[in-house]
Amino acid sequence: MAESSSSGSDRTVVEQRGLYFDELDTEVIYSHKPGRTLTEADNVLFTTMTMNTQALHLDAAWSESQPFGQRLMNSMLTLATVVGQSVPQLTQGTIVAQLGMTNVRFPHPLFHGDTLYTETVVTEKRLSASRPGQGIVTMDHTGRNQDGTVVATLTRSVLMWTQEGHQNS
């Protein structure tokens, strides 16, 4: 992670990055901290920005009459936050492309004021046969609220740089 400075200074520069393909281990739990407390403002902004007019996210009075008795966090915001929380530790600057997501589940709702914590397990990795210096990584993400209740799970496939491949690109 340390690199020499191009500014002519003798100081070492440390640039934050994710892990390269070579540094990822399977079956390790990568715990992403800090958590993110999601607010009413987050929910309303995300919901309206994405043109999702679902009353479960926007209409407090109507939502009170529904099974959960209150508005729910937009599940796409939950999904985006779960993936986003993994970025600094795993893929910041080391990902080539996101390939896909499968098995997306929301077993319990997230509510305004809940804090979301995410863990990732790399379940599979292999070097790419067609893209030298890159590899395909499969990750299982699990999002939990502040009580440890699972609120989201998904499997994600990404194309990652190997350290050597990125340095030679």
Buried (B, 14 or more C-beta within 10 A) or exposed (E): EEEEEEEEEEEEEEEEBBBBBBEBEEEEEBEBEEBBEBEBEBBBEBBEEEEBEEEBBBBEEEBEEEEEEEBBBBBBBBBEBBBEBBBBBBBBEBBBEEEEBEEBEBEBBBBBEBBBBBBBBBEEBEBBEEBEBBBBBBBBBBBBBEEEEEBBBBBBBBBBBBBEBBEEE
